[in-house]
Amino acid sequence: MAVIDASVYIAWINAQEPEHASSWAWLEAARAAREPLVAPVILLAEIAAALSRGMENERLAQQAAEQLEHGGLVELIPVTLALAARAAKIAANHRIRGCDSIYVALAEQRGERLVTLDQQQLQRAAEVVRTLHPCVSRKQ
């Protein structure tokens, strides 16, 4: 199982992203292996915002969020008060951005690795959980 960050999902669905190929290969391998993927439910808003702003396509942004919500590729986990409180401590102690700290807290809570393209998150979250860039082998 892995917690995936919005950066990986966005690169997977947007062929214009520099890390599209590595994200595509990693996620397709995870799907083929039937590896469970999870993310906090905030992934819906992050996907919609990134696609709407980056591609200036509101319709695509809404469709991508709906596909994510109903597609079954990623299990979306609610952000509880306990998860948010832990994320706040992680954000403060490790200087990790607010929404990013929620992904880290979820990975910690589940004892899973965090897959992300965000260099700051890869480095700083590694103090809390195992982090992985999608170009690295899935078996690590």
N, C-alpha and C positions, 0 to 999 in steps of 0.2 A: 504494500500500500504506500501511497505517497500523497502528500499535500501539494497541490500545484498552485502557483502564484498566477495572478492575472497576466503577467508578462508572457508566460509560456502559452496560455490559452489564446491570447491576442495574436502572438506570432504564429501560432498554429493555423488560425483562420484567416490571417491577412498575409497574402503572398508578397506584399510590399515590405514587410518587416525584414530587417537584416537577418534575424535568427529564425526565419520561417522554416528553412530546411531542417535544422537541428530539432526544432520544436515538433515539426511534423513527424520526423523519424522517431523521436522519443515517444510521442503520444500514440502513434500507430503501433509501435512495439508494445507499449503498455496495453493497448486495446487487444492486440493479438494474444497477449499472454493473460488476458482477462484480469489484469492487475487493478484492484480497486483504486480509484482516484477520488480524493476529497478536496473540498475547498470551503471556506466560509461563504455564506450566502451573499456576502457583499460582492462576491465575484460578478454577480448579475449586473450591478450598477457600474462596476469598474469596466466591464466589457462594453456595456452600452455607451458609457462616457468616452472611452478610448476610441471606439469606432465612429461615434458621432463627431467627435472633435477631429480625430486624425484623418478620417476619410470624408468628412462632411456629408455623411449619409445617414440620416435619421432612421430611414426605413431598414437599412441593413443592420444598424445598431439594435433596433427593436427585434428584428428577426433573429439575430445572433443571441440576444438575451433569452428569447423564448425557446430557441433550440437548446440552449444550455439548461434552462429550467426543466424542459420536458424530455431532453434527449437521452438521459441516462448515462452519459459518458462520465460525468463528474457528480458525485454525491455532494449536495449542498448542505452544509451544517449550519444551524442557527447560531447566531452570536448571543450567547447567554451573558448574564451579568458577570458570572464567574470567569468566563472566557475573556470578556472585555476588561475585567479588573486585572487579570494576569497579563493581558496585552499591554495595559497601561504601565505595569511594572517593567515589562520587557522594553517598552518604548523609552522609558526614563533611564533604565540602567544600561541600555546598550545603544542609545541614540538612534533608534530605528523609527522611521516614519509611522504615524498612527495606524493607517490601514495595513501597512506591511507587518506591523507587530501582531495583528490579529492572525495572519497566516502563520507566523512563528509560534504564537501561543497555541494554535490548533495543532500544529505539528508536534509541539512538546506534549500537549495533553494526550495525543494519540500515540506517542512514542514512535513517530514516523519521520522520514526525511522530508525536507522542503525542497521542491524543484522550482527554480526561479532563474530568470535571465538578469535580474537586477544585481549589479556588482556590489552595491552597498549592502543589500540584503544577504547576498552570498557570504560576504565577509563578516558582517556584524551578527547575523543570525547564527553563524557557525559557533558562536560562543554559547548558544543555547541548545541548538538542535543540529543534526547533520544536514548540510545543505548540498545541493547538487545542481549543476548546470546541465540542461538537457543534452548537450553534446557529449557528455560523459556517459560511459556505459551504464545501462539501467541496472546492472547487477551489483553496482557498488552500494 
